[in-house]
């Protein structure tokens, strides 16, 4: 199923806004939150409906259809596993019109036994992410009437793997990061965009299943939000990228050096890339950013906000996301579970030939976007500050 461009833009716009609100090393998935917000918007009323629609970026009466379209599109993507879950107390009657828009197998029951319900929800999260996320990120209490959750897991095996090597870095001078190196003749894998906040170098790391990861290095002093926002702008076509084969000699972008080298025989151009492996996880309290996610009014437990979901008055008591990302020599893994709970890179002699060599080094904090190559839908995003360490040799 194809995901409409308007939906992709709306999800990616939420990615960019969320990026502007995070600090430090982190990973998050707007694609995991967006369909839940859209389904809540469809069932909401009053100010909560308007706020949720604004966060979704679509009219509330179009939100549920777009959420179903996105979920269907995710299910059809190779390398992506996604699921939606709804659990309600037996005493809570959900309106048929709203429930009919959810997958038939999505609806489960909250028994009221918190231990058993917690085990059920955790088991669902683990199963739907292949064990990458082991617990459902939800505050489950006796007052919980409804839990609406999404799970998203993606995997990419690189078309060409990296070689592992120790990296020397001025930024990480107190440790030896696990460096990843590879060389290619495809200079268009790298490029530089001139954005309003500064120049950004983008490296495209392609996966076999059309799940790619873009590494983004901004000018020193650019924030994580600025670099990630620039990455989304590049995807949307707002910031044109000058590809590697058109870059001038010298240092045309952050972490880049382009040189003309003499050689004894015709040689193809070379793009030599060094970056770092990373393995990171994060947990996000979405209610802490309630304005960003359109949840300001919906938190108020003294009012009814979701008449389209149930005749029982409901408010959002908990909204959280657990997510992880792992970038290594052979591929990439990422997963996110999101839940809402409702409560009351020498030349020898005779140098007659010339070739171009581009050296790219991601040796200080940088951003990444994991996305579906064809739709350009961002599935996960993050800011890398803590690389994996190079394993010590035996006897060290």
C-alpha positions in Angstrom: 0.0 0.0 0.0 1.3 3.4 -1.0 1.5 6.1 1.7 0.2 9.5 0.4 2.7 12.3 0.2 0.6 14.4 2.5 0.8 11.8 5.2 4.6 11.4 4.7 5.0 15.1 5.0 2.9 15.2 8.2 4.9 12.5 9.9 8.2 13.9 8.8 7.1 17.4 10.1 6.4 15.9 13.5 9.9 14.3 13.4 11.4 17.8 12.8 9.4 19.5 15.5 10.2 16.7 18.0 13.9 17.0 17.1 13.8 20.6 18.1 12.6 19.7 21.6 15.1 17.0 22.6 18.5 17.4 24.2 21.6 15.1 24.3 22.0 11.7 22.7 18.6 10.2 21.9 16.5 8.2 19.5 12.8 8.6 18.8 10.2 7.6 16.3 7.5 10.1 15.2 6.2 7.3 12.9 5.3 5.4 16.0 3.4 8.2 17.7 1.7 9.8 14.7 -0.9 7.1 13.9 -2.0 7.0 17.6 -2.4 10.8 17.7 -4.4 10.5 14.4 -6.7 7.9 15.8 -7.2 9.9 19.0 -8.0 13.0 17.0 -10.7 11.1 15.1 -12.4 10.2 18.4 -11.8 13.5 20.2 -14.1 16.4 20.6 -13.8 20.1 21.5 -10.4 21.7 22.1 -8.7 18.3 22.4 -9.8 17.5 18.8 -8.4 20.7 17.5 -5.1 20.4 19.4 -4.6 16.8 18.2 -5.4 17.7 14.6 -2.9 20.5 14.7 -0.2 18.0 16.0 -1.1 15.5 13.3 -1.0 18.1 10.6 -4.3 17.0 9.0 -8.0 17.8 9.6 -9.4 15.5 12.4 -12.0 14.0 10.0 -9.2 12.8 7.7 -6.9 11.6 10.5 -8.1 8.1 11.0 -8.1 7.2 7.3 -4.5 8.6 7.1 -3.5 6.5 10.1 -4.9 3.4 8.5 -3.1 4.2 5.3 0.2 4.7 7.1 -0.2 1.5 9.1 -1.0 -0.4 5.8 2.0 1.2 4.2 4.3 0.2 7.0 3.0 -3.4 6.9 3.9 -3.5 3.2 7.5 -2.3 3.6 10.2 -4.8 3.5 12.4 -4.7 6.6 9.6 -3.2 8.7 7.3 -4.8 11.2 4.5 -2.8 12.7 1.4 -3.4 14.8 -1.4 -1.6 16.6 -2.9 -2.7 19.9 -6.0 -1.7 21.8 -6.8 -3.0 25.3 -9.9 -1.9 27.2 -11.6 -2.8 30.5 -14.6 -5.1 30.0 -16.8 -2.4 31.5 -15.7 0.2 28.9 -17.9 0.2 25.8 -16.0 1.4 22.8 -18.0 3.0 20.0 -18.3 0.6 17.0 -17.6 3.3 14.4 -14.3 4.1 16.0 -13.2 0.5 16.7 -14.2 -0.6 13.2 -11.3 1.5 11.9 -8.7 -0.6 13.8 -7.3 -3.9 12.7 -9.7 -6.7 13.7 -7.0 -8.5 15.8 -6.0 -5.4 17.6 -8.5 -5.4 20.5 -7.6 -7.1 23.8 -8.9 -6.9 27.3 -7.6 -5.3 30.5 -8.7 -7.7 33.3 -8.0 -5.4 36.2 -5.3 -7.7 37.5 -2.3 -5.3 37.1 0.3 -8.0 37.2 -1.4 -10.1 34.5 -2.2 -7.1 32.4 1.4 -5.8 32.7 2.6 -9.2 31.6 0.2 -9.2 28.6 1.3 -5.7 27.5 5.0 -6.4 27.9 4.6 -9.7 26.0 3.0 -7.9 23.1 5.7 -5.2 23.0 8.5 -7.9 23.0 6.8 -10.1 20.4 6.0 -7.2 18.0 9.6 -5.9 18.1 11.4 -9.2 18.0 12.6 -8.7 21.6 14.2 -5.3 21.0 11.7 -3.6 23.3 10.8 -5.8 26.3 8.3 -3.6 28.2 5.3 -1.6 27.2 6.0 2.1 28.1 2.8 2.8 30.0 1.8 3.7 33.5 -0.8 1.0 34.3 -3.0 1.7 37.3 -6.4 0.7 38.7 -7.9 3.7 36.9 -6.6 2.7 33.5 -9.6 2.2 31.2 -7.9 1.9 27.8 -4.4 1.4 26.4 -3.7 2.3 22.7 -0.3 1.3 21.5 1.9 0.9 18.4 5.0 -1.1 17.7 7.5 -0.5 15.0 10.7 -2.5 14.2 13.0 -2.0 11.3 16.1 -3.8 10.1 18.5 -3.0 7.3 21.4 -5.1 6.0 23.9 -2.8 4.2 24.4 -3.3 0.5 28.1 -3.0 1.3 29.3 -3.7 4.9 31.8 -1.5 6.8 35.1 -2.7 8.2 35.6 -2.3 11.9 38.6 -0.3 13.1 39.7 1.8 16.1 39.0 5.4 15.6 41.0 8.4 16.7 38.9 11.4 17.5 39.6 14.8 19.1 36.0 15.0 20.4 36.1 11.5 21.9 39.8 11.7 22.9 39.2 10.0 26.3 38.1 6.8 24.7 38.6 4.7 21.5 35.4 4.5 19.6 34.5 1.5 17.4 35.1 3.0 14.0 33.5 1.8 10.8 35.3 2.3 7.5 34.4 1.7 3.9 35.4 3.0 0.5 33.3 3.3 -2.7 33.6 4.8 -6.1 30.0 6.1 -5.8 30.6 9.8 -4.9 26.9 10.7 -4.9 26.5 8.8 -1.7 27.8 11.9 0.0 26.6 15.5 -0.4 26.4 18.9 1.2 23.3 21.0 1.8 23.4 24.8 2.6 20.6 25.2 5.1 19.5 28.4 7.0 21.3 27.2 10.1 24.6 26.1 8.4 26.1 23.6 6.0 25.2 19.9 6.6 27.0 16.9 5.2 24.7 14.0 4.4 25.9 10.4 3.9 23.4 7.8 2.5 23.9 4.3 3.8 21.8 2.0 1.7 20.1 -1.1 2.9 19.1 -4.2 0.9 15.4 -3.9 1.8 15.0 -0.2 0.8 15.5 0.9 4.4 18.3 3.4 4.4 20.1 5.5 7.1 21.2 9.0 6.4 24.0 10.3 8.6 24.0 14.0 9.1 27.0 16.1 10.3 26.4 19.8 10.8 28.7 22.7 11.3 30.2 22.9 14.8 27.8 24.7 17.0 24.7 23.5 15.2 22.2 21.9 17.6 20.7 18.4 17.2 17.4 19.9 16.3 18.9 22.1 13.6 20.8 19.2 12.1 17.8 16.8 12.2 15.5 19.5 10.9 17.9 20.1 8.0 17.8 16.3 7.3 14.0 16.4 7.0 14.3 19.5 4.9 16.6 17.7 2.5 14.1 14.9 2.2 11.3 17.3 1.4 13.4 19.1 -1.2 13.7 22.3 0.7 17.5 22.1 1.0 19.1 21.0 -2.3 22.2 18.8 -1.9 25.3 19.2 -3.9 26.5 15.6 -4.6 30.0 14.5 -4.1 31.0 14.4 -7.7 30.1 18.1 -8.0 31.8 19.3 -4.8 34.8 21.7 -5.1 38.3 20.7 -4.0 39.2 21.6 -0.4 36.8 21.3 2.6 33.4 21.9 1.1 31.4 20.7 4.1 31.5 19.5 7.7 33.9 16.5 8.0 34.7 16.5 4.3 37.9 16.9 2.4 38.1 16.7 -1.5 41.5 16.2 -3.1 42.9 15.7 -6.6 45.5 12.9 -6.5 48.0 11.8 -9.1 48.4 8.1 -9.9 50.3 5.9 -12.2 47.3 4.4 -14.0 43.6 5.3 -14.4 41.8 5.0 -11.1 38.2 5.5 -10.3 37.3 8.2 -7.8 37.0 7.2 -4.2 34.7 8.1 -1.3 36.4 7.0 1.9 34.0 7.1 4.9 34.8 6.7 8.6 32.0 6.8 11.1 31.3 5.1 14.5 29.1 2.3 15.6 26.4 3.1 18.1 23.9 1.3 20.2 21.4 3.5 22.0 18.0 3.5 23.7 15.7 6.1 25.1 12.4 6.5 26.8 10.2 9.6 26.2 7.4 11.0 28.3 5.1 12.5 25.7 3.0 14.4 28.2 6.1 16.4 29.2 5.9 17.7 25.6 2.1 17.9 25.6 1.9 21.0 23.4 4.1 19.3 20.7 1.8 16.3 20.6 -1.5 18.1 21.0 -2.2 16.6 24.4 -2.6 19.7 26.5 -6.4 19.6 26.9 -6.6 15.8 26.6 -4.7 15.5 29.9 -7.5 17.2 31.9 -9.2 14.4 33.8 -12.0 16.7 34.9 -13.5 16.8 31.4 -14.6 14.4 28.7 -12.4 14.6 25.6 -13.1 11.5 23.4 -16.8 11.2 22.8 -16.1 9.4 19.5 -14.3 6.6 21.3 -16.6 5.9 24.2 -19.6 7.3 26.0 -17.5 6.9 29.2 -15.5 10.1 29.9 -11.8 9.6 29.1 -8.6 11.6 29.5 -5.0 10.8 28.7 -3.2 9.8 31.9 0.0 8.4 30.4 1.7 8.7 27.0 5.2 7.3 26.5 7.6 5.8 24.0 10.5 3.4 24.4 12.9 3.2 21.5 16.3 1.9 20.5 18.7 2.0 17.5 21.8 0.0 16.7 24.2 0.9 13.8 27.0 -1.5 13.0 29.3 -2.9 10.4 26.7 -5.0 8.7 23.4 -3.2 9.3 20.9 -1.2 11.3 18.2 -2.2 13.8 15.7 0.1 15.4 12.4 -0.4 17.3 9.9 1.8 19.1 6.8 1.0 21.2 4.5 3.9 21.9 1.5 3.7 24.3 -1.3 6.0 25.4 -3.2 5.1 28.5 -6.6 6.7 29.1 -8.0 7.2 32.6 -11.5 8.7 34.7 38.8 7.9 3.9 50.5 8.1 -2.2 51.1 8.5 -5.3 54.3 6.8 -6.8 56.5 8.3 -9.5 55.3 8.8 -13.2 52.1 10.5 -12.0 50.4 11.0 -15.3 46.8 10.3 -14.2 44.5 12.2 -11.8 41.7 10.9 -9.6 39.4 12.5 -7.0 39.3 11.3 -3.4 36.7 12.4 -0.9 37.4 11.7 2.7 34.4 11.9 5.1 34.7 11.6 8.9 31.8 11.5 11.3 34.1 11.9 14.4 31.9 14.1 16.6 28.2 14.1 17.5 26.0 13.7 14.5 22.4 12.9 13.6 20.7 10.1 11.8 17.5 9.5 10.0 16.3 5.9 9.2 13.8 6.0 6.4 12.0 4.1 3.6 13.9 4.9 0.5 11.0 5.2 -1.9 8.4 7.1 0.1 11.1 9.1 2.1 9.1 8.4 5.3 11.3 8.8 8.4 10.8 5.8 10.7 13.4 6.7 13.4 15.7 9.6 14.1 18.4 10.3 16.6 21.5 12.2 17.8 24.6 10.2 18.4 26.8 11.4 21.3 28.1 8.1 22.8 29.7 5.7 20.2 30.3 2.1 21.0 33.8 1.4 22.2 36.4 -0.5 20.3 36.8 -3.9 22.0 40.1 -4.2 24.0 42.6 -6.8 22.8 43.1 -9.8 25.0 45.8 -9.1 27.5 45.3 -5.3 27.4 
